[in-house]
Amino acid sequence: MYPELLHLGPVTVYSYGLMLGVAFFVGNILLTREFKRLGRDPSIATGVTMIALVGGIIGAKFFHIAEHWEEFEASPLTALFSPGGLTWYGGVVVSILVLIWYVRRKKIRLLQLAD
């Protein structure tokens, strides 16, 4: 595996970030098609995808900071805005909690969305 795929001036394209972006893009397409097939508003599918993405990144960063508090105390801005330092289960926990809130607001059953 190549961690760094290419450099575009000062910007480095990492393989993990690119694959994460591709996964969310494809997931959004599939979820939108499923919502159309079921006769639901496809814009909700995009909302679900975006909430999962943002909630996942925030949760992953939050859990990483909680686990490595000494790094955060030493340099808070660097710890908050570094491209690395994400804990996968933090992303899962926070995105699920935020999605539960969102689907309740949109009056969709959680189990229907999960299916």
Biopython code that builds the backbone (N, CA, C, O; Angstrom):
import numpy as np
from Bio.PDB.StructureBuilder import StructureBuilder

atoms = [
    (1, "MET", "N", (0.844, -1.174, 0.000)),
    (1, "MET", "CA", (0.000, 0.000, 0.000)),
    (1, "MET", "C", (0.886, 1.232, 0.000)),
    (1, "MET", "O", (1.937, 1.252, 0.640)),
    (2, "TYR", "N", (0.461, 2.254, -0.716)),
    (2, "TYR", "CA", (1.171, 3.518, -0.768)),
    (2, "TYR", "C", (0.409, 4.541, 0.070)),
    (2, "TYR", "O", (-0.674, 4.973, -0.326)),
    (3, "PRO", "N", (0.955, 4.939, 1.224)),
    (3, "PRO", "CA", (0.235, 5.905, 2.065)),
    (3, "PRO", "C", (0.032, 7.257, 1.378)),
    (3, "PRO", "O", (-1.018, 7.882, 1.530)),
    (4, "GLU", "N", (1.023, 7.701, 0.633)),
    (4, "GLU", "CA", (0.924, 8.968, -0.087)),
    (4, "GLU", "C", (0.860, 8.665, -1.579)),
    (4, "GLU", "O", (1.779, 8.072, -2.144)),
    (5, "LEU", "N", (-0.240, 9.082, -2.210)),
    (5, "LEU", "CA", (-0.405, 8.784, -3.627)),
    (5, "LEU", "C", (0.299, 9.791, -4.521)),
    (5, "LEU", "O", (1.006, 9.412, -5.455)),
    (6, "LEU", "N", (0.106, 11.077, -4.235)),
    (6, "LEU", "CA", (0.743, 12.108, -5.042)),
    (6, "LEU", "C", (0.793, 13.431, -4.285)),
    (6, "LEU", "O", (0.089, 13.638, -3.296)),
    (7, "HIS", "N", (1.639, 14.304, -4.779)),
    (7, "HIS", "CA", (1.795, 15.641, -4.206)),
    (7, "HIS", "C", (1.388, 16.668, -5.260)),
    (7, "HIS", "O", (1.907, 16.667, -6.377)),
    (8, "LEU", "N", (0.468, 17.528, -4.897)),
    (8, "LEU", "CA", (0.034, 18.613, -5.772)),
    (8, "LEU", "C", (0.451, 19.925, -5.100)),
    (8, "LEU", "O", (-0.332, 20.542, -4.377)),
    (9, "GLY", "N", (1.686, 20.335, -5.349)),
    (9, "GLY", "CA", (2.218, 21.510, -4.660)),
    (9, "GLY", "C", (2.330, 21.196, -3.183)),
    (9, "GLY", "O", (2.945, 20.198, -2.810)),
    (10, "PRO", "N", (1.741, 22.036, -2.327)),
    (10, "PRO", "CA", (1.832, 21.781, -0.885)),
    (10, "PRO", "C", (0.822, 20.748, -0.372)),
    (10, "PRO", "O", (0.851, 20.384, 0.804)),
    (11, "VAL", "N", (-0.069, 20.276, -1.251)),
    (11, "VAL", "CA", (-1.116, 19.345, -0.849)),
    (11, "VAL", "C", (-0.689, 17.919, -1.172)),
    (11, "VAL", "O", (-0.267, 17.616, -2.288)),
    (12, "THR", "N", (-0.810, 17.046, -0.169)),
    (12, "THR", "CA", (-0.514, 15.629, -0.352)),
    (12, "THR", "C", (-1.822, 14.860, -0.375)),
    (12, "THR", "O", (-2.674, 15.046, 0.494)),
    (13, "VAL", "N", (-1.983, 13.998, -1.367)),
    (13, "VAL", "CA", (-3.173, 13.146, -1.462)),
    (13, "VAL", "C", (-2.808, 11.791, -0.860)),
    (13, "VAL", "O", (-1.956, 11.073, -1.384)),
    (14, "TYR", "N", (-3.473, 11.454, 0.257)),
    (14, "TYR", "CA", (-3.217, 10.201, 0.954)),
    (14, "TYR", "C", (-4.199, 9.137, 0.481)),
    (14, "TYR", "O", (-5.356, 9.440, 0.191)),
    (15, "SER", "N", (-3.739, 7.890, 0.405)),
    (15, "SER", "CA", (-4.592, 6.803, -0.078)),
    (15, "SER", "C", (-5.788, 6.576, 0.847)),
    (15, "SER", "O", (-6.890, 6.324, 0.361)),
    (16, "TYR", "N", (-5.602, 6.658, 2.156)),
    (16, "TYR", "CA", (-6.703, 6.440, 3.087)),
    (16, "TYR", "C", (-7.792, 7.494, 2.906)),
    (16, "TYR", "O", (-8.974, 7.158, 2.835)),
    (17, "GLY", "N", (-7.410, 8.742, 2.832)),
    (17, "GLY", "CA", (-8.385, 9.821, 2.659)),
    (17, "GLY", "C", (-9.119, 9.723, 1.328)),
    (17, "GLY", "O", (-10.324, 9.966, 1.257)),
    (18, "LEU", "N", (-8.393, 9.367, 0.279)),
    (18, "LEU", "CA", (-9.026, 9.217, -1.033)),
    (18, "LEU", "C", (-10.045, 8.074, -1.020)),
    (18, "LEU", "O", (-11.152, 8.231, -1.535)),
    (19, "MET", "N", (-9.686, 6.936, -0.442)),
    (19, "MET", "CA", (-10.606, 5.802, -0.388)),
    (19, "MET", "C", (-11.806, 6.098, 0.511)),
    (19, "MET", "O", (-12.915, 5.641, 0.233)),
    (20, "LEU", "N", (-11.591, 6.856, 1.580)),
    (20, "LEU", "CA", (-12.698, 7.256, 2.441)),
    (20, "LEU", "C", (-13.672, 8.143, 1.663)),
    (20, "LEU", "O", (-14.887, 7.977, 1.766)),
    (21, "GLY", "N", (-13.138, 9.077, 0.892)),
    (21, "GLY", "CA", (-13.980, 9.938, 0.070)),
    (21, "GLY", "C", (-14.744, 9.158, -0.990)),
    (21, "GLY", "O", (-15.928, 9.408, -1.212)),
    (22, "VAL", "N", (-14.075, 8.216, -1.643)),
    (22, "VAL", "CA", (-14.728, 7.383, -2.656)),
    (22, "VAL", "C", (-15.841, 6.544, -2.017)),
    (22, "VAL", "O", (-16.915, 6.393, -2.598)),
    (23, "ALA", "N", (-15.587, 6.002, -0.831)),
    (23, "ALA", "CA", (-16.598, 5.187, -0.143)),
    (23, "ALA", "C", (-17.842, 6.009, 0.189)),
    (23, "ALA", "O", (-18.960, 5.530, -0.004)),
    (24, "PHE", "N", (-17.672, 7.223, 0.678)),
    (24, "PHE", "CA", (-18.836, 8.052, 0.986)),
    (24, "PHE", "C", (-19.567, 8.478, -0.287)),
    (24, "PHE", "O", (-20.795, 8.560, -0.293)),
    (25, "PHE", "N", (-18.837, 8.746, -1.350)),
    (25, "PHE", "CA", (-19.466, 9.125, -2.613)),
    (25, "PHE", "C", (-20.310, 7.982, -3.168)),
    (25, "PHE", "O", (-21.461, 8.192, -3.550)),
    (26, "VAL", "N", (-19.750, 6.779, -3.216)),
    (26, "VAL", "CA", (-20.480, 5.614, -3.721)),
    (26, "VAL", "C", (-21.646, 5.269, -2.798)),
    (26, "VAL", "O", (-22.735, 4.934, -3.263)),
    (27, "GLY", "N", (-21.411, 5.352, -1.482)),
    (27, "GLY", "CA", (-22.488, 5.102, -0.531)),
    (27, "GLY", "C", (-23.646, 6.060, -0.708)),
    (27, "GLY", "O", (-24.807, 5.663, -0.608)),
    (28, "ASN", "N", (-23.336, 7.329, -0.973)),
    (28, "ASN", "CA", (-24.381, 8.333, -1.201)),
    (28, "ASN", "C", (-25.177, 8.012, -2.464)),
    (28, "ASN", "O", (-26.402, 8.130, -2.471)),
    (29, "ILE", "N", (-24.500, 7.612, -3.517)),
    (29, "ILE", "CA", (-25.191, 7.252, -4.757)),
    (29, "ILE", "C", (-26.138, 6.074, -4.522)),
    (29, "ILE", "O", (-27.293, 6.108, -4.948)),
    (30, "LEU", "N", (-25.651, 5.038, -3.847)),
    (30, "LEU", "CA", (-26.481, 3.857, -3.600)),
    (30, "LEU", "C", (-27.655, 4.170, -2.686)),
    (30, "LEU", "O", (-28.767, 3.698, -2.923)),
    (31, "LEU", "N", (-27.420, 4.963, -1.643)),
    (31, "LEU", "CA", (-28.503, 5.313, -0.727)),
    (31, "LEU", "C", (-29.551, 6.197, -1.421)),
    (31, "LEU", "O", (-30.747, 6.035, -1.182)),
    (32, "THR", "N", (-29.119, 7.109, -2.258)),
    (32, "THR", "CA", (-30.051, 7.958, -3.002)),
    (32, "THR", "C", (-30.916, 7.111, -3.942)),
    (32, "THR", "O", (-32.125, 7.323, -4.037)),
    (33, "ARG", "N", (-30.301, 6.166, -4.626)),
    (33, "ARG", "CA", (-31.075, 5.277, -5.509)),
    (33, "ARG", "C", (-32.084, 4.454, -4.723)),
    (33, "ARG", "O", (-33.211, 4.253, -5.177)),
    (34, "GLU", "N", (-31.689, 3.979, -3.551)),
    (34, "GLU", "CA", (-32.600, 3.188, -2.723)),
    (34, "GLU", "C", (-33.763, 4.047, -2.231)),
    (34, "GLU", "O", (-34.902, 3.580, -2.201)),
    (35, "PHE", "N", (-33.492, 5.291, -1.847)),
    (35, "PHE", "CA", (-34.568, 6.182, -1.421)),
    (35, "PHE", "C", (-35.537, 6.447, -2.567)),
    (35, "PHE", "O", (-36.749, 6.478, -2.353)),
    (36, "LYS", "N", (-35.021, 6.637, -3.785)),
    (36, "LYS", "CA", (-35.895, 6.839, -4.951)),
    (36, "LYS", "C", (-36.743, 5.600, -5.205)),
    (36, "LYS", "O", (-37.934, 5.708, -5.495)),
    (37, "ARG", "N", (-36.129, 4.417, -5.095)),
    (37, "ARG", "CA", (-36.850, 3.163, -5.310)),
    (37, "ARG", "C", (-37.978, 2.993, -4.311)),
    (37, "ARG", "O", (-39.040, 2.473, -4.655)),
    (38, "LEU", "N", (-37.757, 3.427, -3.072)),
    (38, "LEU", "CA", (-38.767, 3.298, -2.032)),
    (38, "LEU", "C", (-39.769, 4.452, -2.023)),
    (38, "LEU", "O", (-40.697, 4.463, -1.214)),
    (39, "GLY", "N", (-39.585, 5.421, -2.918)),
    (39, "GLY", "CA", (-40.505, 6.554, -2.996)),
    (39, "GLY", "C", (-40.281, 7.587, -1.903)),
    (39, "GLY", "O", (-41.205, 8.324, -1.557)),
    (40, "ARG", "N", (-39.102, 7.655, -1.365)),
    (40, "ARG", "CA", (-38.770, 8.640, -0.336)),
    (40, "ARG", "C", (-38.008, 9.808, -0.949)),
    (40, "ARG", "O", (-37.508, 9.723, -2.071)),
    (41, "ASP", "N", (-37.931, 10.888, -0.202)),
    (41, "ASP", "CA", (-37.222, 12.085, -0.652)),
    (41, "ASP", "C", (-35.721, 11.790, -0.735)),
    (41, "ASP", "O", (-35.102, 11.509, 0.292)),
    (42, "PRO", "N", (-35.117, 11.847, -1.937)),
    (42, "PRO", "CA", (-33.691, 11.526, -2.067)),
    (42, "PRO", "C", (-32.770, 12.539, -1.391)),
    (42, "PRO", "O", (-31.608, 12.230, -1.124)),
    (43, "SER", "N", (-33.267, 13.737, -1.112)),
    (43, "SER", "CA", (-32.410, 14.714, -0.431)),
    (43, "SER", "C", (-32.113, 14.274, 1.004)),
    (43, "SER", "O", (-31.093, 14.664, 1.573)),
    (44, "ILE", "N", (-32.997, 13.466, 1.588)),
    (44, "ILE", "CA", (-32.733, 12.935, 2.928)),
    (44, "ILE", "C", (-31.528, 12.000, 2.885)),
    (44, "ILE", "O", (-30.748, 11.955, 3.836)),
    (45, "ALA", "N", (-31.370, 11.262, 1.805)),
    (45, "ALA", "CA", (-30.230, 10.357, 1.665)),
    (45, "ALA", "C", (-28.920, 11.137, 1.679)),
    (45, "ALA", "O", (-27.951, 10.718, 2.312)),
    (46, "THR", "N", (-28.891, 12.265, 0.984)),
    (46, "THR", "CA", (-27.693, 13.094, 0.986)),
    (46, "THR", "C", (-27.440, 13.660, 2.379)),
    (46, "THR", "O", (-26.293, 13.752, 2.817)),
    (47, "GLY", "N", (-28.509, 14.038, 3.072)),
    (47, "GLY", "CA", (-28.369, 14.514, 4.445)),
    (47, "GLY", "C", (-27.796, 13.450, 5.355)),
    (47, "GLY", "O", (-26.932, 13.733, 6.184)),
    (48, "VAL", "N", (-28.275, 12.222, 5.204)),
    (48, "VAL", "CA", (-27.765, 11.110, 6.004)),
    (48, "VAL", "C", (-26.277, 10.911, 5.744)),
    (48, "VAL", "O", (-25.498, 10.742, 6.682)),
    (49, "THR", "N", (-25.885, 10.930, 4.487)),
    (49, "THR", "CA", (-24.486, 10.729, 4.138)),
    (49, "THR", "C", (-23.607, 11.838, 4.704)),
    (49, "THR", "O", (-22.549, 11.564, 5.271)),
    (50, "MET", "N", (-24.034, 13.072, 4.554)),
    (50, "MET", "CA", (-23.228, 14.196, 5.048)),
    (50, "MET", "C", (-23.134, 14.193, 6.565)),
    (50, "MET", "O", (-22.073, 14.472, 7.122)),
    (51, "ILE", "N", (-24.238, 13.879, 7.237)),
    (51, "ILE", "CA", (-24.219, 13.825, 8.697)),
    (51, "ILE", "C", (-23.302, 12.700, 9.170)),
    (51, "ILE", "O", (-22.555, 12.875, 10.132)),
    (52, "ALA", "N", (-23.350, 11.557, 8.509)),
    (52, "ALA", "CA", (-22.473, 10.449, 8.873)),
    (52, "ALA", "C", (-21.009, 10.833, 8.661)),
    (52, "ALA", "O", (-20.154, 10.497, 9.481)),
    (53, "LEU", "N", (-20.720, 11.527, 7.578)),
    (53, "LEU", "CA", (-19.352, 11.941, 7.280)),
    (53, "LEU", "C", (-18.836, 12.925, 8.316)),
    (53, "LEU", "O", (-17.779, 12.709, 8.910)),
    (54, "VAL", "N", (-19.575, 14.002, 8.536)),
    (54, "VAL", "CA", (-19.131, 15.043, 9.466)),
    (54, "VAL", "C", (-19.114, 14.515, 10.903)),
    (54, "VAL", "O", (-18.146, 14.733, 11.631)),
    (55, "GLY", "N", (-20.175, 13.824, 11.313)),
    (55, "GLY", "CA", (-20.219, 13.263, 12.654)),
    (55, "GLY", "C", (-19.117, 12.246, 12.885)),
    (55, "GLY", "O", (-18.542, 12.173, 13.971)),
    (56, "GLY", "N", (-18.827, 11.465, 11.862)),
    (56, "GLY", "CA", (-17.759, 10.475, 11.975)),
    (56, "GLY", "C", (-16.394, 11.103, 12.150)),
    (56, "GLY", "O", (-15.603, 10.651, 12.979)),
    (57, "ILE", "N", (-16.109, 12.132, 11.385)),
    (57, "ILE", "CA", (-14.802, 12.791, 11.499)),
    (57, "ILE", "C", (-14.677, 13.498, 12.846)),
    (57, "ILE", "O", (-13.644, 13.389, 13.507)),
    (58, "ILE", "N", (-15.721, 14.225, 13.260)),
    (58, "ILE", "CA", (-15.672, 14.917, 14.548)),
    (58, "ILE", "C", (-15.547, 13.916, 15.694)),
    (58, "ILE", "O", (-14.747, 14.120, 16.607)),
    (59, "GLY", "N", (-16.322, 12.845, 15.654)),
    (59, "GLY", "CA", (-16.246, 11.831, 16.698)),
    (59, "GLY", "C", (-14.895, 11.138, 16.750)),
    (59, "GLY", "O", (-14.358, 10.895, 17.831)),
    (60, "ALA", "N", (-14.344, 10.821, 15.582)),
    (60, "ALA", "CA", (-13.041, 10.169, 15.530)),
    (60, "ALA", "C", (-11.951, 11.074, 16.091)),
    (60, "ALA", "O", (-11.063, 10.612, 16.806)),
    (61, "LYS", "N", (-12.018, 12.352, 15.768)),
    (61, "LYS", "CA", (-11.025, 13.308, 16.290)),
    (61, "LYS", "C", (-11.206, 13.491, 17.794)),
    (61, "LYS", "O", (-10.225, 13.517, 18.537)),
    (62, "PHE", "N", (-12.464, 13.618, 18.252)),
    (62, "PHE", "CA", (-12.747, 13.804, 19.677)),
    (62, "PHE", "C", (-12.233, 12.619, 20.497)),
    (62, "PHE", "O", (-11.598, 12.817, 21.533)),
    (63, "PHE", "N", (-12.500, 11.399, 20.049)),
    (63, "PHE", "CA", (-12.044, 10.220, 20.791)),
    (63, "PHE", "C", (-10.531, 10.116, 20.775)),
    (63, "PHE", "O", (-9.932, 9.698, 21.766)),
    (64, "HIS", "N", (-9.902, 10.491, 19.668)),
    (64, "HIS", "CA", (-8.437, 10.467, 19.610)),
    (64, "HIS", "C", (-7.848, 11.454, 20.614)),
    (64, "HIS", "O", (-6.884, 11.137, 21.310)),
    (65, "ILE", "N", (-8.426, 12.643, 20.686)),
    (65, "ILE", "CA", (-7.935, 13.642, 21.650)),
    (65, "ILE", "C", (-8.144, 13.142, 23.074)),
    (65, "ILE", "O", (-7.272, 13.324, 23.924)),
    (66, "ALA", "N", (-9.283, 12.518, 23.347)),
    (66, "ALA", "CA", (-9.540, 11.982, 24.689)),
    (66, "ALA", "C", (-8.527, 10.899, 25.056)),
    (66, "ALA", "O", (-8.133, 10.795, 26.218)),
    (67, "GLU", "N", (-8.106, 10.099, 24.089)),
    (67, "GLU", "CA", (-7.136, 9.037, 24.349)),
    (67, "GLU", "C", (-5.705, 9.553, 24.460)),
    (67, "GLU", "O", (-4.875, 8.940, 25.132)),
    (68, "HIS", "N", (-5.413, 10.670, 23.809)),
    (68, "HIS", "CA", (-4.057, 11.237, 23.787)),
    (68, "HIS", "C", (-4.090, 12.667, 24.325)),
    (68, "HIS", "O", (-3.659, 13.612, 23.664)),
    (69, "TRP", "N", (-4.610, 12.796, 25.531)),
    (69, "TRP", "CA", (-4.818, 14.112, 26.121)),
    (69, "TRP", "C", (-3.511, 14.891, 26.268)),
    (69, "TRP", "O", (-3.512, 16.116, 26.150)),
    (70, "GLU", "N", (-2.416, 14.212, 26.518)),
    (70, "GLU", "CA", (-1.129, 14.904, 26.696)),
    (70, "GLU", "C", (-0.699, 15.632, 25.419)),
    (70, "GLU", "O", (-0.104, 16.706, 25.496)),
    (71, "GLU", "N", (-0.989, 15.067, 24.260)),
    (71, "GLU", "CA", (-0.692, 15.745, 22.994)),
    (71, "GLU", "C", (-1.542, 17.006, 22.855)),
    (71, "GLU", "O", (-1.058, 18.043, 22.401)),
    (72, "PHE", "N", (-2.799, 16.909, 23.244)),
    (72, "PHE", "CA", (-3.695, 18.062, 23.163)),
    (72, "PHE", "C", (-3.253, 19.163, 24.117)),
    (72, "PHE", "O", (-3.270, 20.340, 23.757)),
    (73, "GLU", "N", (-2.861, 18.792, 25.322)),
    (73, "GLU", "CA", (-2.397, 19.796, 26.289)),
    (73, "GLU", "C", (-1.127, 20.488, 25.824)),
    (73, "GLU", "O", (-0.941, 21.681, 26.061)),
    (74, "ALA", "N", (-0.257, 19.744, 25.166)),
    (74, "ALA", "CA", (1.001, 20.325, 24.691)),
    (74, "ALA", "C", (0.782, 21.317, 23.559)),
    (74, "ALA", "O", (1.432, 22.361, 23.510)),
    (75, "SER", "N", (-0.123, 20.997, 22.659)),
    (75, "SER", "CA", (-0.370, 21.875, 21.515)),
    (75, "SER", "C", (-1.806, 21.684, 21.019)),
    (75, "SER", "O", (-2.040, 20.871, 20.125)),
    (76, "PRO", "N", (-2.773, 22.420, 21.584)),
    (76, "PRO", "CA", (-4.183, 22.213, 21.238)),
    (76, "PRO", "C", (-4.499, 22.417, 19.763)),
    (76, "PRO", "O", (-5.213, 21.605, 19.175)),
    (77, "LEU", "N", (-3.990, 23.472, 19.157)),
    (77, "LEU", "CA", (-4.320, 23.741, 17.748)),
    (77, "LEU", "C", (-3.749, 22.673, 16.824)),
    (77, "LEU", "O", (-4.405, 22.243, 15.876)),
    (78, "THR", "N", (-2.537, 22.256, 17.106)),
    (78, "THR", "CA", (-1.940, 21.204, 16.279)),
    (78, "THR", "C", (-2.728, 19.906, 16.413)),
    (78, "THR", "O", (-2.967, 19.222, 15.418)),
    (79, "ALA", "N", (-3.132, 19.563, 17.631)),
    (79, "ALA", "CA", (-3.892, 18.329, 17.851)),
    (79, "ALA", "C", (-5.257, 18.389, 17.173)),
    (79, "ALA", "O", (-5.713, 17.391, 16.617)),
    (80, "LEU", "N", (-5.912, 19.541, 17.213)),
    (80, "LEU", "CA", (-7.244, 19.666, 16.612)),
    (80, "LEU", "C", (-7.216, 19.636, 15.093)),
    (80, "LEU", "O", (-8.098, 19.045, 14.469)),
    (81, "PHE", "N", (-6.215, 20.267, 14.491)),
    (81, "PHE", "CA", (-6.222, 20.442, 13.038)),
    (81, "PHE", "C", (-5.182, 19.612, 12.297)),
    (81, "PHE", "O", (-4.920, 19.866, 11.121)),
    (82, "SER", "N", (-4.584, 18.623, 12.960)),
    (82, "SER", "CA", (-3.643, 17.751, 12.258)),
    (82, "SER", "C", (-4.425, 16.797, 11.356)),
    (82, "SER", "O", (-5.537, 16.399, 11.703)),
    (83, "PRO", "N", (-3.867, 16.427, 10.214)),
    (83, "PRO", "CA", (-4.604, 15.540, 9.312)),
    (83, "PRO", "C", (-4.738, 14.114, 9.849)),
    (83, "PRO", "O", (-5.620, 13.374, 9.413)),
    (84, "GLY", "N", (-3.893, 13.726, 10.770)),
    (84, "GLY", "CA", (-3.962, 12.385, 11.337)),
    (84, "GLY", "C", (-4.688, 12.398, 12.668)),
    (84, "GLY", "O", (-5.275, 13.408, 13.058)),
    (85, "GLY", "N", (-4.647, 11.297, 13.343)),
    (85, "GLY", "CA", (-5.217, 11.213, 14.665)),
    (85, "GLY", "C", (-6.714, 11.044, 14.676)),
    (85, "GLY", "O", (-7.436, 11.907, 15.176)),
    (86, "LEU", "N", (-7.190, 9.941, 14.130)),
    (86, "LEU", "CA", (-8.618, 9.638, 14.131)),
    (86, "LEU", "C", (-8.816, 8.246, 14.720)),
    (86, "LEU", "O", (-8.112, 7.307, 14.346)),
    (87, "THR", "N", (-9.759, 8.110, 15.628)),
    (87, "THR", "CA", (-10.074, 6.839, 16.249)),
    (87, "THR", "C", (-11.376, 6.331, 15.643)),
    (87, "THR", "O", (-12.419, 6.971, 15.782)),
    (88, "TRP", "N", (-11.321, 5.186, 14.973)),
    (88, "TRP", "CA", (-12.451, 4.737, 14.159)),
    (88, "TRP", "C", (-13.730, 4.556, 14.967)),
    (88, "TRP", "O", (-14.806, 4.926, 14.498)),
    (89, "TYR", "N", (-13.638, 3.989, 16.185)),
    (89, "TYR", "CA", (-14.872, 3.737, 16.930)),
    (89, "TYR", "C", (-15.493, 5.027, 17.454)),
    (89, "TYR", "O", (-16.695, 5.065, 17.715)),
    (90, "GLY", "N", (-14.702, 6.079, 17.611)),
    (90, "GLY", "CA", (-15.275, 7.379, 17.958)),
    (90, "GLY", "C", (-16.149, 7.898, 16.838)),
    (90, "GLY", "O", (-17.206, 8.480, 17.080)),
    (91, "GLY", "N", (-15.700, 7.684, 15.603)),
    (91, "GLY", "CA", (-16.504, 8.089, 14.455)),
    (91, "GLY", "C", (-17.799, 7.317, 14.354)),
    (91, "GLY", "O", (-18.843, 7.884, 14.028)),
    (92, "VAL", "N", (-17.739, 6.022, 14.631)),
    (92, "VAL", "CA", (-18.946, 5.193, 14.567)),
    (92, "VAL", "C", (-19.952, 5.631, 15.628)),
    (92, "VAL", "O", (-21.134, 5.804, 15.328)),
    (93, "VAL", "N", (-19.492, 5.810, 16.862)),
    (93, "VAL", "CA", (-20.384, 6.167, 17.969)),
    (93, "VAL", "C", (-21.068, 7.501, 17.714)),
    (93, "VAL", "O", (-22.290, 7.602, 17.821)),
    (94, "VAL", "N", (-20.293, 8.522, 17.381)),
    (94, "VAL", "CA", (-20.874, 9.861, 17.203)),
    (94, "VAL", "C", (-21.778, 9.908, 15.976)),
    (94, "VAL", "O", (-22.855, 10.501, 16.037)),
    (95, "SER", "N", (-21.370, 9.300, 14.867)),
    (95, "SER", "CA", (-22.223, 9.356, 13.676)),
    (95, "SER", "C", (-23.549, 8.608, 13.910)),
    (95, "SER", "O", (-24.586, 9.050, 13.417)),
    (96, "ILE", "N", (-23.539, 7.500, 14.641)),
    (96, "ILE", "CA", (-24.791, 6.795, 14.935)),
    (96, "ILE", "C", (-25.696, 7.661, 15.802)),
    (96, "ILE", "O", (-26.897, 7.751, 15.550)),
    (97, "LEU", "N", (-25.127, 8.298, 16.824)),
    (97, "LEU", "CA", (-25.937, 9.152, 17.694)),
    (97, "LEU", "C", (-26.558, 10.318, 16.927)),
    (97, "LEU", "O", (-27.731, 10.640, 17.121)),
    (98, "VAL", "N", (-25.776, 10.942, 16.064)),
    (98, "VAL", "CA", (-26.292, 12.078, 15.292)),
    (98, "VAL", "C", (-27.317, 11.601, 14.261)),
    (98, "VAL", "O", (-28.301, 12.296, 14.004)),
    (99, "LEU", "N", (-27.101, 10.438, 13.675)),
    (99, "LEU", "CA", (-28.077, 9.898, 12.717)),
    (99, "LEU", "C", (-29.391, 9.539, 13.395)),
    (99, "LEU", "O", (-30.455, 9.731, 12.807)),
    (100, "ILE", "N", (-29.339, 9.024, 14.619)),
    (100, "ILE", "CA", (-30.575, 8.743, 15.356)),
    (100, "ILE", "C", (-31.375, 10.030, 15.523)),
    (100, "ILE", "O", (-32.588, 10.045, 15.309)),
    (101, "TRP", "N", (-30.703, 11.096, 15.900)),
    (101, "TRP", "CA", (-31.369, 12.396, 16.060)),
    (101, "TRP", "C", (-31.967, 12.850, 14.720)),
    (101, "TRP", "O", (-33.110, 13.305, 14.676)),
    (102, "TYR", "N", (-31.204, 12.729, 13.637)),
    (102, "TYR", "CA", (-31.647, 13.210, 12.325)),
    (102, "TYR", "C", (-32.867, 12.437, 11.813)),
    (102, "TYR", "O", (-33.828, 13.041, 11.336)),
    (103, "VAL", "N", (-32.829, 11.103, 11.912)),
    (103, "VAL", "CA", (-33.956, 10.335, 11.372)),
    (103, "VAL", "C", (-35.220, 10.523, 12.211)),
    (103, "VAL", "O", (-36.326, 10.463, 11.675)),
    (104, "ARG", "N", (-35.075, 10.744, 13.492)),
    (104, "ARG", "CA", (-36.254, 11.061, 14.312)),
    (104, "ARG", "C", (-36.863, 12.384, 13.882)),
    (104, "ARG", "O", (-38.084, 12.530, 13.824)),
    (105, "ARG", "N", (-36.007, 13.338, 13.582)),
    (105, "ARG", "CA", (-36.479, 14.646, 13.130)),
    (105, "ARG", "C", (-37.197, 14.552, 11.788)),
    (105, "ARG", "O", (-38.160, 15.277, 11.541)),
    (106, "LYS", "N", (-36.726, 13.659, 10.927)),
    (106, "LYS", "CA", (-37.328, 13.467, 9.605)),
    (106, "LYS", "C", (-38.457, 12.438, 9.622)),
    (106, "LYS", "O", (-39.041, 12.142, 8.580)),
    (107, "LYS", "N", (-38.767, 11.895, 10.796)),
    (107, "LYS", "CA", (-39.837, 10.910, 10.981)),
    (107, "LYS", "C", (-39.632, 9.649, 10.134)),
    (107, "LYS", "O", (-40.550, 9.156, 9.478)),
    (108, "ILE", "N", (-38.411, 9.156, 10.173)),
    (108, "ILE", "CA", (-38.060, 7.888, 9.516)),
    (108, "ILE", "C", (-37.656, 6.926, 10.633)),
    (108, "ILE", "O", (-36.937, 7.301, 11.559)),
    (109, "ARG", "N", (-38.118, 5.706, 10.533)),
    (109, "ARG", "CA", (-37.721, 4.717, 11.538)),
    (109, "ARG", "C", (-36.269, 4.341, 11.326)),
    (109, "ARG", "O", (-35.830, 4.103, 10.201)),
    (110, "LEU", "N", (-35.525, 4.292, 12.430)),
    (110, "LEU", "CA", (-34.090, 3.988, 12.365)),
    (110, "LEU", "C", (-33.833, 2.626, 11.733)),
    (110, "LEU", "O", (-32.914, 2.480, 10.928)),
    (111, "LEU", "N", (-34.628, 1.640, 12.088)),
    (111, "LEU", "CA", (-34.418, 0.304, 11.533)),
    (111, "LEU", "C", (-34.678, 0.267, 10.018)),
    (111, "LEU", "O", (-34.055, -0.512, 9.296)),
    (112, "GLN", "N", (-35.585, 1.099, 9.554)),
    (112, "GLN", "CA", (-35.831, 1.191, 8.114)),
    (112, "GLN", "C", (-34.611, 1.761, 7.407)),
    (112, "GLN", "O", (-34.211, 1.267, 6.353)),
    (113, "LEU", "N", (-34.018, 2.802, 7.988)),
    (113, "LEU", "CA", (-32.822, 3.390, 7.401)),
    (113, "LEU", "C", (-31.667, 2.387, 7.456)),
    (113, "LEU", "O", (-30.926, 2.238, 6.484)),
    (114, "ALA", "N", (-31.515, 1.709, 8.579)),
    (114, "ALA", "CA", (-30.417, 0.756, 8.723)),
    (114, "ALA", "C", (-30.550, -0.413, 7.759)),
    (114, "ALA", "O", (-29.553, -0.996, 7.333)),
    (115, "ASP", "N", (-31.790, -0.751, 7.419)),
    (115, "ASP", "CA", (-32.009, -1.846, 6.493)),
    (115, "ASP", "C", (-31.572, -1.421, 5.111)),
    (115, "ASP", "O", (-31.671, -2.202, 4.165)),
]
sb = StructureBuilder()
sb.init_structure("model")
sb.init_model(0)
sb.init_chain("A")
sb.init_seg("    ")
for serial, (resi, resn, name, xyz) in enumerate(atoms, 1):
    if name == "N":
        sb.init_residue(resn, " ", resi, " ")
    sb.init_atom(name, np.array(xyz, "f"), 0.0, 1.0, " ", f" {name:<3s}", serial, name[0])
structure = sb.get_structure()
